[in-house]
Amino acid sequence: MEINDMQMIADQNIFKESDEIKIIDQLEPCEIFPRKYAVELPSLCQDSFDQALANSLFNLTNPQPLALYIYDARSVNTDVFNALVLHSESINMYLAAQFSVWKWDLTEENYHELLTTVAVHAGEEVAAVIDSSPNEVYPLLLCLIFDRGQIKVEGVIQNMFSENEALAVLIQARDVFNARFELPDTSGLNLRSISTENWSIPASTLTEVPKQSVEFRRVAADFDGGASSVVRIDRIENTIWLMQYLNQKDIVDARLGYADTEKLLFHGCAYGAAGQILEEAFDHNRIGRHGTSYGHGFYFSSSRLMSDRYAAANPTTGEKRILMCRVLVGRSCRGDSSMTACPLTYDSTSNDSDIHVVYSNRHVLPEYLITYK
């Protein structure tokens, strides 16, 4: 279902002219339930829906399913559901321990905004579940999981559910989420040969990191310990790329039997090329322009000085750019110029020191764009 189609049929679903609903302005998603419940649901507060997904489904250290709570703050149904179900001891404790929770106070004015937000970041199938739900079943608690490369609705809790019924849905969704290590089928993807890679994602977005922040100081220290003049650091965000990367990491981790399969590495390139990479990902047509000594793939280094050699400066400002990336090196072997694909049973090649080569965009996740002199 297309987003425009959702907008056309919206009046047939939750907001009808005959519905006598009290409408209020949308609360910020990061606001919390009444104070007496705030401590019991510490994972509720999220800055945005895409960030909520990153902090839950795609959290590298503690992944969790995401409960999307959609409600009308002025509705009696919401008051009853909160009192009897959502804030019951069993539901409250289980959500706090096993889920991240993100909420949306639904109004007539922000209904299409919700659909668009969910469709863009979680997919149109998830948005369609919301769009097909009539007014009388609200509030809704949707249990989102990530399975076989896409976000899915594993369970829906409606306002007429009892505490036991709601708990059963949550437990089932968590069990299915835990089974995500039953790895997705990637038989149609050739991740050893970059030239056959099927890759199409939206452009990454950049958020400047404040210079006075702890994050800026941490990244600058990881970059070179403050040896150079860092002009600007931008955080790179791309939910689809993140999903692809974490999906591949699950596969590699399970195959190798351990999780220490990635490195934080640098990629130096021409000043303008950094923007092109973030728009379209790494281009296999550019492979070999700076050598293929350790394989015909994408080159990264643990040495900022090594990457600096390939970071051509902006001729006007003299500024350079380097990408700081998470790179899924997995099991690696020494590469050579004859390797046009990663050898079987290996995930990357290297020089046995500070240079690492991978052969798929799915094995790279750009984290920061660092501009320096």
C-alpha positions, 0 to 999 in steps of 0.5 A, spaced: 500 500 500 502 506 498 502 512 502 498 516 498 493 510 498 493 511 505 491 518 505 485 517 501 482 512 505 484 515 512 477 517 513 474 510 512 478 508 518 480 511 525 478 518 524 470 519 521 466 525 521 461 521 526 467 520 531 466 524 537 473 524 539 477 530 543 483 532 539 489 535 542 496 537 540 501 532 538 506 531 544 513 530 543 515 523 542 520 523 548 515 525 553 513 520 558 507 517 561 505 520 568 510 521 573 508 515 577 510 510 571 516 513 569 521 510 573 518 503 571 518 504 564 525 507 563 526 505 555 520 509 553 523 516 552 526 516 544 528 522 540 525 520 534 522 513 531 528 512 527 532 513 533 528 508 537 529 503 531 536 504 532 536 503 539 532 497 540 531 493 534 538 494 531 542 496 538 548 492 537 549 490 544 542 489 547 537 489 541 530 489 543 523 488 540 520 495 539 513 496 542 509 502 538 504 505 543 499 509 539 493 512 543 489 518 544 491 522 551 483 524 552 480 518 550 477 514 556 479 507 553 486 510 554 485 511 561 482 504 562 487 501 558 493 504 562 490 502 568 488 495 567 493 493 562 499 497 560 501 499 568 499 493 571 505 489 574 506 484 570 505 488 563 509 494 566 515 489 568 515 485 562 516 491 558 521 494 562 525 488 561 524 486 554 522 491 550 523 498 548 517 503 548 515 509 543 509 512 543 505 517 539 499 521 541 494 520 535 490 526 533 486 527 527 492 532 525 498 528 525 495 521 523 498 522 516 504 524 519 504 518 523 503 513 517 508 517 513 513 516 519 512 509 520 512 507 512 519 511 511 522 508 517 519 501 518 516 499 511 509 500 508 506 493 511 507 496 518 504 502 516 498 498 513 497 495 520 495 502 523 491 504 517 487 498 517 485 499 525 478 502 526 477 507 532 474 502 537 480 498 538 485 504 540 489 504 544 494 500 540 500 497 542 504 494 536 510 489 537 515 490 532 521 485 530 526 485 525 526 478 521 529 476 514 531 483 512 525 487 514 521 490 520 515 486 521 509 487 526 509 480 530 503 482 535 498 487 536 494 488 543 488 492 542 484 496 548 479 490 549 485 485 551 486 483 558 492 483 562 493 476 561 492 476 553 496 482 552 502 479 556 501 472 552 502 477 545 508 480 548 511 474 550 510 471 543 513 477 540 519 477 544 520 469 543 520 470 535 525 476 536 530 472 540 529 467 534 532 472 529 539 468 529 535 463 525 539 466 519 535 470 513 536 467 507 541 470 503 542 465 497 541 470 492 546 475 494 553 474 492 557 478 498 564 475 495 564 479 489 562 486 489 561 487 482 554 483 482 552 486 488 544 489 488 544 495 492 539 500 493 538 505 499 536 512 500 541 517 501 544 518 508 543 524 513 548 528 516 547 531 523 553 536 526 556 533 532 557 540 537 564 541 538 563 542 546 559 535 546 562 529 549 561 525 543 565 530 539 571 529 544 570 522 543 570 521 536 576 526 535 580 522 540 579 516 536 581 519 530 588 522 532 588 523 539 587 531 537 593 531 533 590 534 527 585 540 527 578 537 526 574 542 523 567 539 523 564 532 525 558 529 522 554 523 525 552 519 519 545 516 519 542 511 515 537 506 518 536 502 511 544 501 511 544 500 518 539 494 517 543 491 512 549 491 516 547 488 522 543 483 518 550 481 515 553 481 522 548 476 525 550 472 519 557 472 520 557 472 528 553 466 528 557 462 523 564 464 526 561 463 533 563 469 536 561 477 536 568 480 535 567 481 528 568 488 526 573 494 527 572 501 527 576 503 521 578 509 516 577 511 509 580 516 506 578 519 499 577 526 495 573 531 499 567 531 494 567 523 493 565 522 501 559 526 499 558 521 493 559 515 498 554 517 503 549 519 497 550 512 493 554 508 497 561 505 495 562 504 488 565 498 485 566 502 479 572 506 482 575 499 485 582 499 483 584 507 482 588 507 488 591 500 487 589 492 488 595 490 492 590 486 497 584 485 493 579 488 488 575 491 494 573 497 498 580 499 502 580 501 510 585 502 515 586 502 522 591 508 521 589 515 520 595 517 517 595 511 512 588 514 510 590 521 510 594 519 504 588 518 500 584 524 502 585 529 497 584 536 500 578 541 498 583 546 493 579 552 496 579 551 503 585 546 504 580 541 508 580 534 508 575 528 509 575 521 512 570 517 513 570 513 520 566 506 519 564 500 522 567 494 518 565 487 518 572 484 517 569 477 520 574 472 518 580 475 514 586 472 510 592 475 507 590 478 500 593 479 494 592 483 487 589 477 484 583 476 488 577 479 485 573 476 490 573 474 497 576 467 498 571 462 500 570 461 508 573 468 509 569 475 510 575 480 508 582 480 506 588 484 509 595 486 509 596 482 516 597 489 519 593 496 518 589 495 511 583 491 511 579 490 504 571 488 504 567 486 498 560 488 500 557 495 502 553 490 507 560 489 510 561 497 511 557 502 516 559 509 515 559 512 522 562 519 522 564 524 517 570 528 519 573 534 516 579 536 518 586 540 516 
